[in-house]
Amino acid sequence: MTEDLYLLFQQYPSVETDTRKLKKGDIFFSLKGPNFNGNDYAGEAIERGASYVIADEKQAGIHEKVILVDDVLSTLQDLAGFHRRQLDIPVIAITGSNGKTTTKELVHAVLSTTYKSYTTQGNLNNHIGIPITLLRIKPDADFAVIEMGANHMGEIAGYCHYTQPTHGLITNCGKAHLEGFGGLDGVRRGKGELFDYLRKHKKAAFVNADDEDLVRLSEGIESVISYGMNEAYLTGSIIDSAPFLTVQLGSSMDHLEIETKLVGTYNLPNVLAAATIGKYFAVAPEKIRSGIGMYEPSNSRSQLIEKENNKIILDAYNANPSSMKLAIENFNAIQHPGKILVLGSMAELGDSSIEEHESIIELIKKYYWKQVILVGSEFEKIPHPFIQFQTSLEASDYLAEKKYSHSYLLIKGSRSVQMEKVLEAL
């Protein structure tokens, strides 16, 4: 079945899972979820010009363009795996608790200066997005950079099965998705499944030499290419971070300086990872510099926004205890008299939620702030002296009333709290 379907895919090399985005000639995969059933839209997909519809329920109808399979999702993944096996190119897999999207974008930016590189679009880093990403790789590809997100054990191992990475990178193992992984040790083992695959198949890993967890997880991998602040294949350090990060690479790169559009010293390992991969794959130093320097974060990921008389770091795409701590400490280091924290609750922490939110409150208390505004039910459960709101809209109304000016704000929280809505008041 997979080989026959691949012949159709070669004729119609574009897949879609949403009829609203369907283009004429796409192969439509009728995926199911908790609140939708793609089989119900098979007829609409054909009307919109789908070349074929892959379905797993008879309700999709009898039509020459409807192909019935046992399970649409596994069929999509099998097709992606088959397509991957036709590609004789380096495939770099990137996972981690924090910074994986930024690192993925930086790596892609560097490689794209010299090669034809394909990468994960947006946050398509799950069991649906990864196979779709693979199927979007064209025959002209020199590289593929695949982001892998995970919130439970076995997930990364499953992705590796059909992605078959030749190289891999774990940004870090922090306190993210503790509920699904069962604690920090579970996070290490879950993210470490990428290194397990590379070790078993004698592939290569890019490793942050400053991170003891990652060094330990990479033991036994046949080829390790390291980066860090001291002894490594590529070293680097921070020259400036006010407000944007400027990095100086080590002697092996002639002390090349790179001015980035990234906010936060915590982005140093992400920059070094991209520079290391560029160097390893023979990208010229000046192109490494231009690739990294031209990348500008978007989608609420450490964006620096100037609005009216205020400066705002918008880092509201997601949050966990590790990234929240780094963001607060980085913000504290910025020299400005009018710093305001606007923080939303952190999700998916399970039994550790109260303890982790208490730790964040204790960290906040260590420093001076013009104002602290906390949002969400998790912060509500803990006694604290700060302004508290249930929703980001309530916080937005408060800020609209206060009309702060000449202030510097950090807005951060988990996706579920939608902290970007606070911007509307500024």
N, C-alpha and C positions, 0 to 999 in steps of 0.2 A: 504493500500500500504506500509506504513512504517514498519508494523510488518512483512509482507511478505518479504520485502527487508532485514529486520534484520535477518531473517532466513538464507538468502543467505550470509549475512555478517558473520554469525557465522561459516559458512562453509569456507568462503574465507575472513578472517579477516584482509584485507589490502586494502586500497583505494589509488588511485593515480589520479592526474588531469593533468599530463604531460606525454605524450607518451614516451618522451626521458628518463624518469626515471622509466617507467613501468616495473614491474617484472611479471613473469609468475604467474597467479593466482590472480593478483590484480583486484579489481573492479574499472573500469575507469569511472570517472565522467566527462562528456563532458561540462565543464564550458565555458562560453562566457565572453569576455571582449571587450574593445574598439577596439583592434587590432587583435583579434583572435576569432575563433569559434571552440570549442572542438568537436562539432558535425561533423566537416569536417574530424576529425581524428578517427572516430569510427572504420572504417575498418582497419586502421593501428593498433589500439589498439588490435583488435581481432587477427590480424596477429602476434602481439608481445606476445600473450598469455594471454590477459585479460580474466578473468573468465566470467565477464559480463560488458556491457557498459550501463551506464545510460545516456540517451539522451533526448532532448526535441524538436528536429526538425526531420521531416521525411527524410531529406537528410542523416541522420545517417544510413539509409538503413534498410531493412527488414532482420533480422537474429535472430536466436533463442537466441543469447546472447545479443541482443539489447533490453533494456527495456525502453519504451517511457514513459516519465512523463511530467507533465505540466511545471515544472521549475526545472532544475538540481540543482541550488544553494539551493533553499529552501528544496529540497529533501535531499541534503547532510546535511543541518543543522538539519532537522527533524530526520534523521537517527542518527546524533550525539547526539541529545537530548534524543532519545529513549535509546541509549547506555548508556548515562550518568545516566539515571534512573535505570539502572540495577546495578550500582556501589554504594555500601554502604560504601563509604569512605569519609574522609574529602577532599573537593575540595577548594583550596585557590586561589582566584582570585586577581591579582595584576594589578593595573593601576596607572597612574600618568603622569605628564608632563615630568619629568626627572628621570632617575635612575631606571625605572621599569624593564628593562632587567637585569641590574646588580643585583637588589634585587631579582628578580626571580631566577637567577642563584645561588646566595648565599643561598637562602631558600632551593632550590633543593639540593645543595651541603650538607647543614646541615642535612636535612631529610634523604638523601641517605646514611649517615653514619650508620643509624639505621633501616631504613624502605625501602621498595620498592617504590620509588617515580618516577612518570612520570611528565614531564614538557614540555612546549612549546619549540620546537626546533628553534634555531636562532630567526628570527623576524616574525614567523608565528603567528602574534597576531591580525589578522583582521578577516573579515567575512568568509574568506576561511580557513585561517590557524587555527583558533580556533576549528571549527568542525573537521578538520583533526587531530588536537592534541587530541581531545576527543576520536576519533575513534582509536587512537594508544594506548590507555590505555588498558592494558591486565587484565585478571581476577586476576592476582597475585598482583595487585596494593594495596598498603596501603595508598598512598597519590597521589593527583594530584595538580600541581602548574601551574596555567593558567595565562599567560600574556595577557592583553587586551589593545590594542592600539585604539585610537579614535581621529577623527578630526572634528566631528560634533555632535550635540545634538541627543540623542536617540540611539546612537551606543552602548554604554555600557549597556544600558537597554536591548537592543536586544540580546547581548551576554549572559547576565545573564538569559534570558528566557530559553535558552537551556543548558547553563553551570551549572545553579543552584548551585552557590557556597555556601559552608557552612561557609566559612570564607573569609574575604576580607581585602585588604590593599591598600591605596592610598599613593603613595610616596610623592606627593606634587601637588599643583595646580599652575603651573607657566605660563609664557607667551609663550605658544606653541599652534600652530594651531589657532591663533587669528582670522584668516580669516574665518575658518569654524565654530568656536564657537561664533563669533560675539563679542569678547572681553574677558577680564579676568574673569568677572562675569559668562560669558557663559562657560568658562573652568571649573570654580568651580561647576557649576550646571551639566555640562556634565560628569565630573569625579565623581561627587557626586552621580550619578545614581547607582554606585556600593553600596554605603552606603544606598541609598534608598531601594534597594533590600534587603539588610541584615536587615534593620530596619523592613520592611514589613513582612519578613519571620522569624523574631526572631532568626537571626543568629549572628555570632560574627565578630568583627572588630579589627584589630591590628592598633593602632593609634599613630602617633608621637605626644607626649604630648607637644613638643616644637613648634608645628605648629598650630597657632590659627585658621587658616582656617579649618584644619582637625578636630580639637577638636570641632569646631562649627558644621561641617558637620556630625559628628558622634553622635550628641545629639539625644537621644531617642533610640539608638541601645541597645538591651537588654544586650549584653555582649561586653564590651570594654576592650581590653588588651593593655596597654600603654607602650611606650618606649620613652626614651629621656635622656637629660643630668641631669635632676634634679629629681623631684618627678614622679615616674612611676613604673610600674610592673617590668621593667628592666631598669636600668640606665647605662650610660657609658660615657667615655670621651676620648679625644685624648691624647696619650702620645707622639707620634712622627709622623711626616709626611714628612720626608726628606730622600728619596723621597717617600717611601711607608708608608701607614697609619698603625700605631699601636694603638690599642684601649684597654682601660682597662674597664672591666665591673664592675658594682657596687657590694655592699656588698652581695646582694642576690645571686651573682655568685662568692663569695669569691674573688672579685677583680681580676678575671681571665684576663690575658693579651693575646691579639690576634694580631699576626703579619700578616698583609695581603699583598697581591701583588697588591693592589689598589693604584692608585695615586689620591691625592686630598682629602682635609679635608671634602669636600662636600659628601664624601662617608660614613661618620660616621652614618647618619640615616639608610643607606642601611645595614650596618653591624649590627647595633642594631636591625633592623627589623628581620634579619635572626636569630640572637641570641635569640631574644624574642620568635619567633615561635619555635625554637628548645627547649628552656626551657619549653614553654607551653605544648609541646607534648613529654616531658620527655626524650629528647636527653641528654645524659651525657655531662657535661661541657667540658671534654677533647675532645669529638667528635664534639661539637660545634666549639671548637678552631681549630681542624684539618680540619673540613669541610670548614670553612671560609678561613683558611690559605692556603689551597691547591687550592682554586679557582684563576685562572689567567685570566684576561680579554683578549678578542680577538676581531677580527672584527672591529678594529679602535675605540674601546671604552676605553678611558683613558689608553692606552697602553704606557708603558715606554720602549723605544727602544734605544739601544746604537749602533750607526753606525759610523764607523771610529772613529773620536775623538769627536763626538757630542752626546749629549743626546736629545732625542725627546719624547715629550708627544704627542701621536697621538690620538686625540679625534674627529675624522672626520666622525663618523657615522651619527651624526645629530647635529643640533644646534638651539637654540631659545634664546631669550633675557635673560631668567633666567639662563640657563645653561652656556651661553657665559659669563655672568657677573661672575658667580662662578668660572669658569675656569680661567678667567683673574686674578681675585683677588687671587686665590690659586697660580697661577704661579708667581705673584708679590711677594708673601710671601717666595718663594724659594730663598735662598741665592746663587746667582751666578752672576758674572760680565758680562756675555755675553748672556743675554736672548733676544731671537728673537721671536716676535709674527708673525704668518702667519695665518691670519683669513679670512675665506670665508663668503659670504653673508648668511643671515638667510632667510629661505623661509616661505611661508604661513602666512604672517603677515598682509596681506590685507592693509587697509588704515593706519595702524599703522607702516608700514614698515619703512618709512623715519624717523619718530620720534624715533623708536627703534634703528635704525642704528646710528643715531646721538648720542643717549645716550651711545652706545658702544664706539664711537669715543671720546666722552668727558671722559669716564672712562679710556681709553687708555692714554689720555693726562696727567692724574694725576700721572703717574708713569714713572720711567726711563726705557728705553729699548735700547738695542744695535741697534735694527732695528725693524721696523714695516712694514709688507707687507700685504696689503688688496687685496682681490680677489672677483670679481663679480660685477654685474651691480648695485646692491643696494648701495654699497659703492661709486660707481662712481657718483652717483647722489648728493653726499654731499661734500662740500668743506672740505678738510683736508690736512695736511702737509705730509702725509705718502706715501710710494711707492704704486702704484695702478696697478693692472692687471685685464684684463677681465676674463681670465680663469686660472685654476690651472696649466695647461701646460705652460703658459707664465711665471707664478711664478716659476715653476720648472726650466725653462731655465735660469731665472735670478739667482736662487740659485746655479745652476751648474756653472755659470760663476763666481760668487763671491767666491765659494769654502770656505765657512765658516768652521772653525775648532775650537775645544774647546768651542763650543757654546751650549746653551740650548734652544731648540725650542719648542713652543706650536703650534701645527697645529690643527685648529678646523674650522668647517663650516658645513652647511647643506649638506645633502646627494647629492643634485642636483649639488653642486659645485665640488664634487669629489676631496676633498682636499688631500686624500691619495696619489694622483699622485705626489704631491710635494716630497714625500719620494724618488722618483726615482733619484732626483738630489743630494741627501745627502750621 
